[in-house]
């Protein structure tokens, strides 16, 4: 099994159902052979938190490769991984292993993502070539000279690399003849444990038992040599102790010198204490003088401040020509008017956001500083339970002093004021909470009515 990549370079996150491990591990091996860095859930260490463990690797991934099977579609964890990846704008490449029908919510989420239909290919090589056409994979490919992970249990023999080369050059393999190709791969030594062991230990044709028999005399020689070495060391150490015990006068001389040094040090310490005392007294005197001066200065400052305050009270300042305040500091105050057909949010700063009356209490409006966001209330609350506070929105009302926002893929201009340009920004990914069918249907209904907002909203 190929170890999951752990490092700082771009890598592919593979989302899959554990029931499909056999198929997915084969895909991991193939992508590794083609030089890609891959992370996938090999199993969680005891005591680890699953959401933190998965989310951290999702956040660090360059892209997500989702292996879709009936097991994956019915897996809550796989759905969460897809939702989280799309909410963080991670590219998702979906691999359909079978011709399956997706739930409408998941189908809508993945409708804008690239996909590959595995079951339509008669060759695994062509299937893998198609995967490599996805531009998001390119940063995840290992650089020239960068070593890849060794397969577990075969790293010592070095056969993994040659086996990988053989597999890569072994030609195409039919999806319907996977068992036959696996048998051929095992016979040729491709990524097989038996091939590794035979290559590692068959240079002379002798088995492990004969090798062990040849080692026995060597062990006896080593033991005998060790005994002789112990005896030699013992006789060498004893005479050394007598010779090293003679020069006691040197130790005494050193002691006297240390005592003399100690007396000198004591004198120095006493002098330092006297100086420190003098310095401390001087510092205290200086501090008293400083405090006295500071008190006088504070009294003078207080009188000046009183005089200034009085002058300010009697003077009216004209601020007509002063620059406008920072627009991001302004608040997004508004009033709501309702009719049988629509609900209008009239913002004091000029924008008028008009939405269908049927939206009612399903919308929550949040002031987020430089913009205000219109959320689907139920989706936002459901995402918040999963630790995501900014998901489930329908659109945002934004202000920009320039028109840099025009590089974004989905926006609508409202108008310009002295503050800058007001515009609406719409999500490029599906923000609904897909794990609850009722919430998903509510969001989808509101999402389908966004054209009403675009047509009827305006600037006052």
LUMKE-919770 format. One record per residue (C-alpha): residue number from 1; x, y, z. Coordinates in nm, 3 decimals, padded with zeros to 5 digits. Each point is the difference from the previous one (the first is absolute). Layout:
BEGIN
    i        x        y        z
  NUM        X        Y        Z
...
# end
This chain:
BEGIN
    i        x        y        z
    1   00.000   00.000   00.000
    2   00.132   00.345  -00.096
    3   00.046   00.229   00.305
    4  -00.204   00.323  -00.010
    5   00.200   00.312  -00.079
    6   00.087   00.221   00.296
    7   00.180   00.318  -00.099
    8  -00.031   00.361  -00.112
    9  -00.010  -00.053  -00.377
   10  -00.335  -00.004  -00.189
   11  -00.179  -00.334   00.018
   12  -00.323  -00.175  -00.101
   13  -00.258  -00.083   00.269
   14  -00.189  -00.319  -00.089
   15  -00.353  -00.023   00.139
   16  -00.144  -00.352   00.002
   17  -00.210  -00.248   00.195
   18   00.202  -00.250   00.199
   19  -00.210  -00.281  -00.144
   20   00.165   00.079  -00.335
   21   00.356  -00.024   00.137
   22   00.114  -00.268  -00.245
   23  -00.094   00.206  -00.306
   24   00.129   00.326   00.147
   25   00.336  -00.142   00.114
   26   00.058  -00.125  -00.355
   27  -00.072   00.355  -00.129
   28   00.238   00.145   00.259
   29   00.276  -00.234  -00.118
   30  -00.058   00.098  -00.363
   31   00.008   00.373   00.071
   32   00.310  -00.044   00.215
   33   00.169  -00.184  -00.288
   34  -00.074   00.301  -00.217
   35   00.175   00.226   00.247
   36  -00.279   00.164   00.204
   37  -00.003   00.092   00.369
   38  -00.311  -00.151   00.156
   39  -00.166   00.012   00.339
   40  -00.276  -00.240   00.092
   41  -00.142  -00.130   00.325
   42   00.209  -00.306   00.088
   43  -00.162  -00.024   00.341
   44  -00.004   00.242   00.291
   45   00.248  -00.018   00.286
   46  -00.157  -00.095   00.336
   47  -00.126   00.307   00.185
   48  -00.021   00.218  -00.314
   49  -00.305   00.216  -00.072
   50  -00.145  -00.102  -00.338
   51  -00.133   00.348  -00.101
   52   00.328   00.174   00.088
   53   00.211  -00.271  -00.162
   54  -00.191   00.004  -00.330
   55  -00.068   00.375  -00.011
   56   00.366   00.092   00.049
   57   00.105  -00.218  -00.294
   58  -00.287   00.131  -00.213
   59   00.106   00.358   00.069
   60   00.360  -00.077  -00.093
   61  -00.088  -00.182  -00.324
   62   00.043   00.153  -00.345
   63  -00.309  -00.183  -00.126
   64  -00.242  -00.281   00.088
   65  -00.049  -00.319  -00.201
   66  -00.335  -00.152   00.098
   67  -00.051  -00.369  -00.084
   68  -00.376  -00.038  -00.042
   69  -00.164  -00.338   00.051
   70  -00.333  -00.099   00.159
   71   00.194  -00.040   00.327
   72   00.143   00.353  -00.026
   73  -00.338   00.154  -00.085
   74  -00.151  -00.160   00.309
   75   00.294   00.102   00.221
   76  -00.066   00.302   00.224
   77   00.375   00.058   00.034
   78   00.054   00.009  -00.378
   79  -00.284   00.251  -00.039
   80   00.150   00.215   00.275
   81   00.342  -00.007  -00.165
   82  -00.151   00.118  -00.330
   83  -00.203   00.273   00.172
   84   00.301   00.123   00.193
   85   00.227  -00.001  -00.306
   86  -00.249   00.198  -00.211
   87  -00.064   00.248   00.281
   88   00.374   00.072   00.008
   89   00.017   00.032  -00.382
   90   00.209  -00.314  -00.043
   91  -00.014  -00.146  -00.354
   92  -00.174  -00.339   00.000
   93   00.059  -00.265  -00.267
   94  -00.265  -00.272   00.024
   95   00.074  -00.356  -00.116
   96  -00.318  -00.196  -00.073
   97   00.098  -00.364   00.043
   98  -00.352  -00.113  -00.097
   99  -00.298   00.146  -00.182
  100  -00.183   00.125   00.309
  101  -00.276   00.252   00.064
  102   00.092   00.272   00.251
  103  -00.238   00.166   00.248
  104  -00.120   00.330  -00.148
  105   00.189   00.207   00.256
  106   00.330  -00.174  -00.064
  107  -00.060   00.011  -00.376
  108  -00.055   00.376   00.018
  109   00.314   00.047   00.210
  110   00.218  -00.192  -00.244
  111  -00.161   00.127  -00.321
  112   00.269   00.266  -00.046
  113   00.291  -00.234   00.081
  114   00.205  -00.207  -00.244
  115  -00.071  -00.374  -00.006
  116   00.136  -00.321  -00.157
  117  -00.216  -00.309  -00.069
  118   00.221  -00.298   00.078
  119  -00.252  -00.257  -00.123
  120   00.007   00.141  -00.355
  121   00.370  -00.076  -00.056
  122   00.128  -00.331  -00.140
  123   00.355   00.076   00.116
  124   00.133   00.110   00.336
  125   00.281   00.185  -00.176
  126  -00.249   00.212  -00.194
  127  -00.200   00.054   00.318
  128   00.310   00.123   00.186
  129   00.100   00.217  -00.298
  130  -00.341   00.164   00.020
  131   00.042   00.071   00.371
  132   00.331   00.169  -00.073
  133  -00.170   00.250  -00.232
  134  -00.144   00.169   00.309
  135   00.217   00.309   00.042
  136  -00.039  -00.001   00.379
  137   00.210  -00.317   00.023
  138   00.309   00.161  -00.149
  139   00.128   00.177   00.315
  140  -00.032  -00.332   00.185
  141   00.253  -00.181  -00.219
  142   00.337  -00.072   00.155
  143   00.290   00.205  -00.133
  144   00.292  -00.161  -00.184
  145   00.220  -00.176   00.255
  146  -00.266   00.006   00.272
  147  -00.033  -00.346   00.149
  148  -00.341  -00.157   00.038
  149  -00.132  -00.202   00.295
  150   00.108  -00.364   00.021
  151  -00.266  -00.266   00.023
  152  -00.041  -00.140   00.351
  153   00.205  -00.319   00.059
  154   00.214   00.025  -00.315
  155   00.218   00.306   00.053
  156   00.315  -00.187   00.104
  157   00.038  -00.209  -00.315
  158  -00.039   00.292  -00.242
  159  -00.231  -00.212  -00.219
  160  -00.290   00.242   00.027
  161   00.155   00.248  -00.243
  162   00.072  -00.266  -00.264
  163  -00.345  -00.150   00.052
  164  -00.159   00.343  -00.044
  165   00.189   00.050  -00.325
  166  -00.112  -00.339  -00.124
  167  -00.364   00.081   00.086
  168   00.016   00.336  -00.173
  169   00.143  -00.150  -00.317
  170  -00.206  -00.316   00.007
  171  -00.261   00.128  -00.246
  172  -00.372   00.051   00.039
  173  -00.217  -00.215   00.219
  174  -00.368  -00.056  -00.067
  175  -00.233   00.101   00.278
  176  -00.196  -00.319  -00.061
  177   00.319  -00.215   00.023
  178   00.142   00.143   00.322
  179   00.041  -00.340   00.163
  180   00.194  -00.140  -00.294
  181   00.227   00.306  -00.014
  182   00.063  -00.021   00.373
  183   00.110  -00.360  -00.043
  184   00.234   00.098  -00.282
  185   00.139   00.284   00.216
  186   00.068  -00.237   00.287
  187   00.177  -00.244  -00.233
  188   00.228   00.276  -00.134
  189   00.089   00.123   00.350
  190  -00.210   00.320  -00.021
  191  -00.069   00.142   00.346
  192  -00.020  -00.349   00.157
  193   00.125  -00.111   00.338
  194   00.119  -00.336  -00.137
  195   00.198   00.168  -00.276
  196   00.167   00.223   00.255
  197   00.110  -00.284   00.225
  198   00.136  -00.214  -00.285
  199   00.193   00.292  -00.152
  200   00.148   00.091   00.335
  201   00.128  -00.342   00.098
  202   00.065  -00.213  -00.309
  203   00.347   00.104  -00.115
  204   00.163  -00.342   00.067
  205  -00.305  -00.223   00.008
  206   00.048  -00.089   00.369
  207  -00.289   00.052   00.245
  208  -00.004   00.168   00.337
  209   00.084  -00.325   00.183
  210   00.332  -00.047  -00.183
  211   00.094   00.364   00.060
  212  -00.064  -00.046   00.370
  213   00.226  -00.309   00.010
  214   00.291   00.197  -00.149
  215  -00.032   00.269   00.263
  216   00.053  -00.234   00.298
  217   00.388  -00.005  -00.006
  218   00.005   00.374  -00.032
  219  -00.209   00.035   00.316
  220   00.241  -00.224   00.196
  221   00.299   00.205  -00.115
  222  -00.172   00.322   00.106
  223  -00.076  -00.133   00.349
  224   00.359  -00.117   00.051
  225   00.139   00.332  -00.117
  226  -00.229   00.186   00.241
  227   00.126  -00.206   00.299
  228   00.364   00.071  -00.085
  229  -00.074   00.371  -00.034
  230  -00.161   00.010   00.347
  231   00.306  -00.160   00.163
  232   00.243   00.239  -00.171
  233  -00.204   00.305   00.107
  234  -00.012  -00.128   00.361
  235   00.383  -00.027   00.032
  236   00.055   00.335  -00.168
  237  -00.235   00.185   00.236
  238   00.144  -00.119   00.334
  239   00.361   00.136  -00.044
  240  -00.146   00.323  -00.131
  241  -00.182   00.062   00.324
  242   00.328  -00.012   00.206
  243   00.174   00.245  -00.230
  244  -00.290   00.241   00.003
  245  -00.021   00.001   00.381
  246   00.348   00.154   00.060
  247  -00.024   00.380  -00.067
  248  -00.195   00.111   00.311
  249   00.213   00.316   00.043
  250  -00.134   00.135  -00.323
  251  -00.350  -00.028   00.139
  252   00.103   00.182   00.320
  253   00.163   00.279  -00.197
  254  -00.313   00.045  -00.200
  255  -00.207   00.019   00.317
  256   00.220   00.278   00.144
  257  -00.023   00.191  -00.322
  258  -00.377  -00.033   00.005
  259  -00.015   00.130   00.359
  260   00.211   00.301  -00.090
  261  -00.225   00.067  -00.292
  262  -00.303  -00.027   00.227
  263   00.137   00.263   00.242
  264   00.069   00.236  -00.288
  265  -00.348  -00.063  -00.130
  266  -00.150   00.073   00.343
  267   00.180   00.336   00.006
  268  -00.131   00.080  -00.344
  269  -00.354  -00.093   00.100
  270   00.018   00.224   00.308
  271   00.123   00.291  -00.211
  272  -00.275  -00.064  -00.250
  273  -00.263   00.003   00.277
  274   00.132   00.333   00.129
  275  -00.010   00.146  -00.348
  276  -00.346  -00.142  -00.055
  277  -00.117   00.160   00.322
  278   00.137   00.336  -00.108
  279  -00.155  -00.038  -00.342
  280  -00.334  -00.098   00.151
  281   00.005   00.308   00.222
  282   00.087   00.221  -00.295
  283  -00.278  -00.157  -00.203
  284  -00.248   00.060   00.282
  285   00.098   00.366   00.022
  286  -00.025   00.040  -00.375
  287  -00.340  -00.172  -00.002
  288  -00.129   00.236   00.269
  289   00.111   00.297  -00.207
  290  -00.158  -00.147  -00.311
  291  -00.330  -00.064   00.179
  292  -00.003   00.356   00.123
  293   00.064   00.131  -00.350
  294  -00.262  -00.233  -00.145
  295  -00.258   00.127   00.248
  296   00.073   00.357  -00.098
  297  -00.018  -00.092  -00.368
  298  -00.334  -00.183   00.048
  299  -00.149   00.302   00.173
  300   00.110   00.219  -00.288
  301  -00.136  -00.248  -00.254
  302  -00.334  -00.013   00.180
  303  -00.031   00.378  -00.017
  304   00.082  -00.002  -00.373
  305  -00.254  -00.279  -00.064
  306  -00.273   00.192   00.184
  307   00.075   00.310  -00.202
  308  -00.004  -00.198  -00.328
  309  -00.328  -00.169   00.087
  310  -00.158   00.336   00.072
  311   00.122   00.140  -00.333
  312  -00.131  -00.307  -00.185
  313  -00.342   00.038   00.160
  314  -00.027   00.356  -00.132
  315   00.115  -00.087  -00.354
  316  -00.191  -00.167  -00.286
  317   00.230  -00.202  -00.231
  318  -00.082  -00.015  -00.372
  319   00.074  -00.354  -00.130
  320  -00.148   00.038  -00.344
  321   00.334  -00.038  -00.178
  322   00.131  -00.286   00.216
  323   00.039  -00.345  -00.167
  324  -00.281  -00.252   00.042
  325   00.026  -00.258   00.279
  326   00.106  -00.357  -00.073
  327  -00.293  -00.167  -00.175
  328   00.066  -00.338   00.166
  329  -00.063   00.160   00.339
  330  -00.353   00.109  -00.100
  331  -00.292  -00.218   00.104
  332  -00.252  -00.169  -00.227
  333  -00.318   00.141   00.157
  334  -00.324  -00.078  -00.181
  335  -00.378  -00.006   00.026
  336  -00.231  -00.272  -00.130
  337  -00.320   00.057  -00.194
  338  -00.229  -00.287  -00.097
  339  -00.273  -00.040  -00.259
  340  -00.197  -00.292  -00.133
  341   00.257  -00.059  -00.272
  342   00.336   00.103   00.145
  343   00.215   00.090   00.298
  344   00.235   00.298  -00.035
  345   00.310   00.069   00.208
  346   00.060   00.376  -00.031
  347   00.357   00.076   00.110
  348   00.080   00.351   00.125
  349   00.305   00.003  -00.228
  350  -00.215  -00.030  -00.315
  351  -00.048  -00.364  -00.110
  352  -00.350  -00.145  -00.019
  353  -00.004  -00.381   00.011
  354  -00.332  -00.142  -00.119
  355  -00.082  -00.368   00.050
  356  -00.313  -00.214  -00.036
  357  -00.248   00.027   00.287
  358   00.002  -00.381   00.022
  359   00.353   00.013   00.143
  360  -00.141   00.140   00.323
  361   00.189  -00.106   00.312
  362   00.216  -00.249  -00.192
  363   00.268   00.269  -00.047
  364   00.247   00.133   00.259
  365   00.190   00.325  -00.071
  366   00.343   00.036   00.163
  367   00.216   00.317   00.002
  368   00.355  -00.127  -00.061
  369   00.191   00.329  -00.021
  370   00.087   00.072  -00.362
  371  -00.309  -00.186  -00.122
  372  -00.336  -00.131   00.117
  373  -00.097  -00.362  -00.065
  374  -00.346  -00.147  -00.064
  375  -00.001  -00.356   00.136
  376  -00.249  -00.281  -00.026
  377  -00.070  -00.027   00.372
  378  -00.041  -00.379   00.022
  379   00.314  -00.074  -00.207
  380   00.208   00.245   00.202
  381  -00.111  -00.151   00.332
  382   00.062  -00.356  -00.121
  383   00.350   00.086  -00.127
  384   00.076   00.177   00.329
  385  -00.059  -00.328   00.185
  386   00.277  -00.150  -00.216
  387   00.231   00.291   00.091
  388  -00.044   00.212  -00.314
  389  -00.137   00.348   00.075
  390   00.004   00.159  -00.347
  391  -00.171  -00.266  -00.211
  392  -00.356  -00.012  -00.131
  393  -00.017   00.350  -00.151
  394  -00.210   00.107  -00.301
  395   00.179   00.323  -00.094
  396   00.195   00.294   00.143
  397  -00.043   00.377  -00.028
  398   00.349   00.150  -00.034
  399   00.174   00.337  -00.032
  400   00.331   00.058  -00.179
  401   00.172   00.341  -00.050
  402   00.137  -00.138  -00.331
  403  -00.140  -00.248  -00.251
  404   00.243  -00.281   00.074
  405  -00.296  -00.227   00.072
  406  -00.068  -00.029  -00.374
  407   00.258  -00.280  -00.018
  408  -00.235  -00.219   00.208
  409  -00.212  -00.250  -00.197
  410  -00.345   00.084   00.139
  411  -00.103   00.358   00.094
  412  -00.259   00.264  -00.087
  413   00.053   00.379   00.010
  414  -00.250   00.207   00.199
  415   00.145   00.351  -00.030
  416   00.257   00.252   00.114
  417  -00.004   00.256   00.283
  418   00.264   00.221   00.162
  419   00.102  -00.307   00.206
  420   00.075  -00.216  -00.303
  421  -00.164  -00.275  -00.204
  422  -00.282  -00.212   00.143
  423  -00.051  -00.347  -00.149
  424  -00.148  -00.342   00.075
  425   00.226  -00.306   00.016
  426  -00.147  -00.349  -00.054
  427   00.159  -00.334   00.104
  428   00.186  -00.202  -00.260
  429  -00.053  -00.323   00.194
  430  -00.307  -00.160   00.152
  431  -00.040   00.124   00.357
  432  -00.294  -00.218   00.109
  433   00.029  -00.246   00.287
  434  -00.040  -00.322  -00.200
  435  -00.020  -00.240   00.295
  436  -00.359   00.101   00.074
  437  -00.253  -00.041  -00.282
  438  -00.247   00.256   00.140
  439   00.268   00.269   00.041
  440   00.140  -00.086  -00.343
  441  -00.342   00.046  -00.167
  442  -00.053   00.333   00.177
  443   00.335   00.134  -00.115
  444  -00.055  -00.122  -00.354
  445  -00.335   00.183  -00.017
  446   00.159   00.327   00.113
  447   00.297  -00.053  -00.231
  448  -00.233  -00.036  -00.299
  449  -00.158   00.338   00.087
  450   00.330   00.193  -00.007
  451  -00.088   00.137  -00.345
  452  -00.288   00.187   00.166
  453   00.253   00.172   00.229
  454   00.226   00.087  -00.294
  455  -00.283   00.151  -00.206
  456  -00.171   00.203   00.275
  457   00.286   00.128   00.224
  458   00.123   00.356  -00.066
  459   00.176   00.309   00.143
  460  -00.199   00.290   00.150
# end
